[in-house]
Amino acid sequence: MRVWLAAVEPDRLLRDALQVVIRGEGYESEDTALEAAERWRDVVSRALARVHLGADFGERMAYGQLTESGERWYAAQFGHYPVMSDVPGVTVFPSNPDLRFVRSHVEICRRPSPEQSVAVFGAAELLGSRLSPAERLAFNLYSGSFFQSSADARLLMLMMAVETMLELQPRSVAARAHVQALIDATAAADLTEVECQSLTGSLSWLVDESIGQAGRRLAKRLEPRQYGGRAPSAFFTQCYTMRSALVHGAFPRPTRTEVDSLAAPLEVFVGHLLSGDLLVAFAD
């Protein structure tokens, strides 16, 4: 058995490569090779973390895959057979010195028309509404999400943008009094100082509404629009549930397709929140 690192690009030195692969050969079966591949991915991940480097294994990125007809077409073009799609993540395949991997990469940049640009800038200037400090931070997070190749990272940055715009309102007088009673009871309980501080600190957050409540209230500004086929408040709840699943390590992990199906309309949702009055002044 042999395992090595290699540059994706032919004849490129490893030190000059932007993309590398972990290759292995000599395994008795597909299951043995798969187990070894998973192990080596973990070995490399720990080693990179130790020297403060990151790596994107590509498993949460969008990618295309060749059909059987596509594989035959590429095989005829390259004069090699077999041909396989270069799918991100772990791939197990029969050893063959003539095997070639094929990948496609497309970068898309959306540009509004000149007429649309002039119209939207003109409408924004006439309104003259300023961004609050929270909205400026939200716009930075919103903008950063466009440069993330992972659907997970896009959704999390967009939800962070929404959360920066939330203003938690006080609960009812009765609810606040009940929370204060719980805080007082906790402070008087036979607990260590650390336990008491931890519990009373958590309880103090309950005097105001939850993030979910504040988010749904903010989202109602966008009614009667719909996002992902849902009313704005219901869509926010769905995205917040997904955000919690990703952040808190829900198992099984949401699939890339599930996350991406929310990240796309969430991008529009956040853009509309940041548009303010311009959402009405400048029609879609």
C-alpha positions in Angstrom: 0.0 0.0 0.0 1.1 3.5 -0.8 -0.3 7.0 0.0 0.9 10.3 -1.3 0.0 13.9 -2.0 0.0 15.1 -5.5 -0.9 18.3 -7.4 -4.2 18.2 -9.4 -2.5 19.9 -12.4 -0.1 17.6 -14.3 3.6 18.3 -14.0 3.1 20.9 -11.3 5.2 20.9 -8.1 3.3 20.3 -4.9 4.7 23.5 -3.4 3.2 25.5 -6.3 -0.2 23.8 -6.4 -3.4 25.4 -5.4 -5.3 22.1 -5.5 -3.9 18.8 -4.3 -5.2 15.3 -3.9 -4.5 12.5 -1.5 -3.9 9.4 -3.5 -3.6 5.8 -2.3 -3.2 2.4 -3.9 -2.7 -1.3 -3.2 -5.9 -2.0 -1.2 -7.5 -5.4 -1.4 -11.1 -4.3 -1.7 -13.3 -1.2 -2.2 -14.3 -1.3 1.5 -10.7 -1.4 2.6 -9.8 1.5 0.3 -12.8 3.6 1.5 -11.9 3.1 5.2 -8.3 4.0 4.5 -9.3 7.1 2.5 -11.5 8.3 5.3 -8.7 7.8 7.8 -6.2 9.7 5.7 -8.5 12.6 5.3 -8.7 12.8 9.1 -4.9 12.4 9.4 -4.3 15.3 7.0 -6.9 17.5 8.6 -5.3 17.2 12.0 -1.9 17.8 10.6 -3.0 20.9 8.8 -4.8 22.2 11.9 -1.6 21.7 13.9 0.3 24.0 11.5 -2.6 26.5 11.2 -3.7 25.7 7.7 -7.1 25.1 6.3 -8.3 22.9 3.5 -11.6 22.7 1.6 -12.4 19.1 0.6 -15.2 20.4 -1.6 -17.9 18.1 -0.3 -20.3 21.0 0.4 -19.7 22.7 -2.9 -21.9 22.6 -6.0 -20.4 20.3 -8.7 -21.4 18.6 -11.9 -21.1 14.9 -12.7 -20.7 13.2 -16.1 -23.3 10.9 -17.5 -22.2 7.6 -19.0 -22.5 9.2 -22.4 -20.3 12.1 -21.2 -17.6 9.7 -20.0 -17.6 8.0 -23.4 -17.3 11.3 -25.2 -14.4 12.5 -23.1 -12.7 9.1 -23.4 -12.9 9.5 -27.2 -11.5 13.0 -27.0 -8.6 12.2 -24.7 -7.8 8.8 -26.2 -7.9 7.3 -22.7 -10.4 4.9 -21.1 -11.9 4.9 -18.6 -12.8 8.5 -17.7 -14.4 9.4 -14.4 -16.0 12.6 -12.9 -13.7 14.3 -10.4 -16.3 14.4 -7.6 -15.3 16.3 -4.4 -14.6 14.2 -1.3 -13.6 10.6 -1.1 -13.6 8.6 -4.3 -12.7 4.9 -4.6 -11.9 3.4 -8.0 -10.1 0.5 -9.6 -6.3 1.0 -10.2 -5.7 1.9 -13.8 -2.7 3.9 -15.0 -4.7 5.3 -17.9 -7.6 6.6 -15.8 -8.4 10.3 -16.3 -10.5 12.5 -14.1 -12.7 15.3 -15.6 -14.0 18.3 -13.8 -15.7 21.4 -14.8 -15.6 24.8 -13.2 -17.8 27.8 -13.9 -17.8 31.2 -12.3 -20.8 33.4 -12.9 -21.0 37.1 -12.3 -24.5 38.8 -12.4 -24.5 42.3 -13.8 -27.6 44.5 -13.8 -28.3 46.3 -17.0 -27.1 50.0 -17.4 -30.7 51.1 -17.3 -31.4 49.1 -14.1 -28.2 50.5 -12.4 -29.1 54.1 -13.2 -32.7 53.6 -12.0 -31.8 51.9 -8.7 -29.0 54.4 -7.8 -31.3 57.3 -8.7 -34.1 55.9 -6.5 -31.8 55.3 -3.6 -30.4 58.8 -3.8 -33.8 60.4 -3.8 -34.8 58.4 -0.7 -31.5 59.3 1.0 -32.1 56.9 3.8 -29.0 56.0 5.9 -27.9 52.6 7.1 -27.8 52.1 10.9 -24.6 50.7 12.3 -26.3 47.3 12.6 -27.3 47.5 9.0 -23.8 48.4 7.9 -22.5 45.3 9.6 -25.4 43.2 8.2 -24.5 44.5 4.7 -20.8 43.4 5.2 -21.9 39.9 6.2 -24.4 39.8 3.3 -21.7 40.8 0.8 -19.3 38.3 2.2 -21.7 35.5 1.7 -21.4 36.0 -2.1 -17.8 34.9 -2.0 -18.4 31.6 -0.1 -18.3 28.5 -2.2 -20.0 26.4 0.5 -23.7 26.5 0.9 -23.3 26.1 4.6 -21.0 29.1 4.9 -23.4 31.2 2.8 -26.4 30.3 4.9 -24.6 31.0 8.2 -23.3 34.4 7.1 -26.7 35.4 5.8 -28.4 34.4 9.1 -25.7 36.3 11.0 -26.6 39.3 8.9 -30.3 38.9 9.9 -29.4 38.5 13.5 -27.4 41.7 13.6 -30.6 43.6 12.6 -32.7 42.2 15.4 -33.9 44.4 18.2 -35.1 42.2 21.1 -38.2 43.7 22.7 -39.1 43.2 26.4 -41.5 40.4 27.3 -44.8 41.2 29.1 -44.7 42.6 32.6 -45.9 39.3 34.0 -43.3 37.3 32.1 -40.5 39.6 33.2 -41.7 39.3 36.8 -41.7 35.5 36.6 -38.2 35.5 35.1 -37.0 37.8 37.9 -38.5 35.4 40.5 -36.6 32.5 39.0 -33.4 34.6 39.1 -33.9 35.5 42.8 -34.7 31.8 43.6 -31.5 30.7 41.8 -29.4 33.3 43.6 -30.7 32.1 47.0 -30.3 28.4 46.1 -27.5 26.2 47.6 -25.3 26.4 44.6 -21.6 27.2 44.0 -20.8 30.7 42.9 -19.9 29.5 39.4 -23.2 27.5 39.0 -25.2 30.5 40.3 -23.6 32.9 37.9 -24.1 30.6 35.0 -27.7 30.0 35.7 -28.7 33.6 36.5 -26.8 34.8 33.4 -28.8 32.4 31.2 -32.1 33.4 32.9 -31.4 37.1 32.4 -31.7 36.6 28.6 -35.3 35.5 29.1 -36.5 39.0 30.1 -36.5 39.9 26.4 -38.1 38.0 23.5 -36.3 35.2 21.8 -34.3 35.5 18.6 -37.0 33.5 16.9 -39.7 35.9 18.0 -37.6 39.0 17.0 -36.8 37.4 13.7 -40.3 36.6 12.8 -41.4 40.2 13.7 -38.6 41.6 11.5 -39.6 39.3 8.7 -43.2 40.5 8.7 -42.0 43.7 7.2 -41.6 41.9 3.9 -45.2 40.6 3.7 -47.0 39.8 1.4 -43.9 38.5 -0.4 -42.9 34.9 -0.2 -39.5 33.2 0.0 -39.0 29.6 -0.9 -42.8 29.3 -1.2 -43.3 30.5 2.4 -44.5 33.6 4.2 -41.5 35.7 5.4 -41.9 34.8 9.1 -42.3 31.1 8.3 -39.3 31.2 6.0 -37.2 32.9 8.7 -38.1 30.1 11.2 -37.2 27.4 8.6 -33.8 29.1 8.0 -33.2 29.6 11.8 -33.9 25.9 12.3 -31.4 25.0 9.6 -28.8 27.4 11.1 -29.2 25.8 14.5 -28.8 22.3 12.9 -25.5 23.4 11.3 -24.1 25.3 14.3 -25.0 22.7 16.9 -23.9 19.6 15.0 -27.3 18.0 14.3 -27.0 14.4 13.1 -27.5 13.4 10.4 -26.0 16.6 9.0 -28.3 18.5 6.6 -27.4 17.7 3.0 -25.8 20.3 0.7 -28.9 20.3 -1.4 -31.1 21.0 1.6 -28.9 23.9 2.7 -28.6 25.3 -0.8 -32.3 25.2 -1.3 -32.6 27.7 1.6 -29.4 29.7 1.0 -30.6 30.9 -2.4 -33.9 32.5 -1.3 -32.3 33.6 2.0 -29.9 35.7 -0.1 -33.0 37.5 -1.6 -34.6 37.7 1.8 -31.7 39.5 3.4 -31.2 41.8 0.4 -34.9 42.8 0.7 -34.5 43.5 4.4 -31.4 45.7 3.7 -33.3 47.6 0.9 -35.5 49.4 3.4 -37.9 51.8 1.7 -36.1 51.2 -1.6 -37.9 47.8 -1.8 -41.1 49.7 -2.6 -39.7 52.7 -4.4 -37.8 50.5 -6.9 -39.9 47.7 -8.3 -38.6 44.3 -9.1 
